[in-house]
């Protein structure tokens, strides 16, 4: 993802790595994709090695050491476009931390799970409100072309909050399947006969 981010900056104009990092942070790209800033120079060298970027010159700013300026090549533009096509058109399995927690949540009592999920929903609602407000402000000055990733993120947060509220409702009204077995396991420490040994949710 950092390689993709670097190419996205150089499409605009040639830059040295420090300027690339500043531009990416200013655009909030570290919120859109997983970026390991410590790998920036390694990624830049690898992109150059593969012919996707090339040295365009150098610059010196006061007492700072000379900095190498890079520009994207035609091959780099093609690679950038192909990369975006693949990411847009091909779904990939993702492993969010929330999904991981749900896969082993049985180790906690249902009551504690419900309490934690209520806290999660409250935090999500606070975050959603902030993102809605920010997005409304951006829409006044920024074309939608540059806001769709923020719209997507907001939609995913809203969907998670809605699904989690629904799950909470089942836990609260007792309609969640196997709720009694779950509680019995915690009360007795013995796996109920209806539940397979070694169930990963426990």
C-alpha positions in Angstrom: 0.0 0.0 0.0 2.9 2.4 0.6 4.1 1.8 -2.9 0.6 2.7 -4.2 0.6 5.8 -2.0 4.0 6.9 -3.3 2.9 6.6 -7.0 -0.3 8.6 -6.2 1.8 11.5 -5.0 4.2 11.4 -8.0 1.3 11.5 -10.5 0.8 15.1 -9.4 4.5 16.3 -9.6 8.1 15.1 -8.9 9.0 15.0 -5.2 11.7 13.9 -2.8 10.7 11.3 -0.2 10.3 13.8 2.6 7.9 15.8 0.5 6.0 12.6 -0.5 5.5 11.7 3.2 4.3 15.3 4.0 1.8 15.2 1.1 0.4 11.8 2.1 -0.1 12.9 5.7 -1.7 16.2 4.6 -4.2 14.2 2.5 -4.9 11.8 5.3 -3.8 8.8 3.3 -2.6 7.0 6.4 -6.2 6.9 7.4 -7.2 5.3 4.0 -4.5 2.6 3.9 -2.0 0.9 6.1 1.2 2.9 5.7 4.5 2.0 7.5 6.4 5.3 7.3 9.7 3.6 8.3 9.7 1.7 5.0 9.3 4.8 2.8 12.9 5.0 1.5 13.0 1.2 1.0 9.8 1.4 -1.0 11.0 4.3 -3.1 14.2 2.4 -3.9 12.2 -0.7 -4.9 9.9 1.4 -7.2 13.0 2.9 -8.8 14.6 -0.6 -9.2 11.5 -1.8 -11.0 11.4 1.2 -13.3 8.2 2.7 -11.9 9.9 5.9 -10.8 13.2 7.6 -11.8 15.5 10.3 -10.5 14.5 13.7 -11.8 17.1 15.8 -10.0 18.1 16.9 -6.6 17.5 19.9 -4.3 19.1 21.4 -1.2 17.2 23.4 1.4 19.4 25.5 3.6 21.5 23.4 5.9 19.6 20.2 5.0 21.4 17.5 3.1 20.8 17.2 -0.6 17.6 15.4 -1.4 16.9 13.2 -4.5 13.7 14.1 -6.4 11.8 11.4 -8.1 9.2 11.4 -10.9 6.8 8.7 -12.1 7.7 6.9 -15.3 5.3 5.7 -18.0 5.7 2.2 -16.7 4.9 3.5 -13.2 1.7 5.2 -14.5 0.6 1.9 -16.1 1.4 -0.1 -12.9 -0.5 2.5 -10.8 -3.6 2.3 -13.0 -3.5 -1.6 -13.1 -3.1 -1.7 -9.3 -6.1 0.5 -8.8 -8.1 -1.6 -11.3 -7.3 -4.7 -9.3 -8.2 -3.2 -6.0 -11.5 -1.8 -7.3 -12.6 -4.8 -9.1 -11.4 -7.8 -7.1 -12.7 -8.4 -3.5 -10.1 -9.6 -1.1 -10.7 -11.3 2.3 -10.0 -8.8 5.1 -9.4 -9.7 8.7 -10.5 -6.8 11.0 -9.8 -7.1 14.7 -13.5 -7.0 15.5 -14.1 -10.1 13.4 -11.3 -11.8 15.2 -12.8 -11.0 18.6 -16.2 -12.3 17.5 -14.7 -15.6 16.5 -13.6 -16.2 20.1 -16.0 -14.2 22.1 -17.5 -17.1 24.0 -14.7 -17.0 26.6 -16.6 -14.0 28.1 -20.0 -14.2 29.7 -22.9 -12.9 27.6 -23.5 -10.1 30.0 -19.9 -8.8 29.7 -20.1 -9.2 25.9 -23.2 -7.1 25.9 -21.6 -4.4 28.0 -18.6 -4.3 25.7 -20.7 -4.1 22.6 -22.7 -1.2 24.1 -19.5 0.6 24.7 -18.4 -0.1 21.1 -21.7 1.2 19.7 -21.4 4.4 21.8 -17.9 5.0 20.5 -19.0 4.2 16.9 -21.9 6.6 17.1 -19.5 9.3 18.4 -17.1 8.6 15.6 -19.9 8.5 13.0 -21.2 11.9 14.1 -17.7 13.4 13.8 -17.2 11.9 10.3 -20.6 13.1 9.1 -19.8 16.6 10.2 -16.4 16.5 8.6 -17.7 15.1 5.4 -20.4 17.8 5.2 -17.8 20.4 5.6 -15.5 18.9 2.9 -18.4 18.7 0.5 -18.7 22.5 0.4 -15.1 22.9 -1.0 -14.0 19.5 -2.3 -15.3 17.7 -5.4 -16.9 14.3 -4.6 -14.3 12.6 -6.8 -11.9 13.1 -3.9 -14.4 12.2 -1.1 -15.7 8.7 -2.0 -13.2 6.9 0.3 -14.5 9.0 3.2 -18.1 8.2 2.1 -17.2 4.5 2.0 -15.6 4.6 5.4 -18.6 6.3 6.9 -21.0 3.7 5.3 -18.9 0.8 6.8 -19.0 2.4 10.2 -22.7 2.9 10.0 -23.3 -0.7 8.9 -21.1 -2.0 11.7 -23.0 0.1 14.3 -26.4 -1.1 12.9 -25.4 -4.8 12.9 -23.9 -4.5 16.4 -27.1 -2.9 17.7 -29.1 -5.8 16.2 -26.8 -8.3 17.9 -27.2 -6.5 21.2 -30.9 -6.7 20.8 -30.8 -10.5 20.5 -28.6 -10.7 23.6 -30.8 -8.4 25.6 -34.2 -10.1 24.7 -32.8 -13.6 24.9 -33.5 -14.5 21.3 -29.8 -15.2 20.5 -29.6 -18.9 19.8 -27.7 -21.0 22.4 -27.6 -18.2 25.0 -28.5 -20.6 27.8 -25.8 -23.1 26.8 -23.3 -20.2 26.7 -24.2 -19.2 30.3 -24.3 -22.8 31.5 -20.7 -23.3 30.2 -19.5 -20.4 32.3 -21.5 -21.5 35.3 -20.3 -25.1 35.3 -17.1 -25.0 33.4 -18.2 -28.0 31.4 -18.9 -28.0 27.7 -22.6 -28.6 27.2 -23.4 -31.8 25.2 -25.0 -29.7 22.5 -21.7 -27.8 21.9 -18.8 -29.5 20.2 -15.5 -29.9 22.2 -12.9 -27.3 21.3 -15.5 -24.9 19.8 -13.3 -22.0 18.5 -15.8 -19.4 19.8 -14.8 -20.5 23.3 
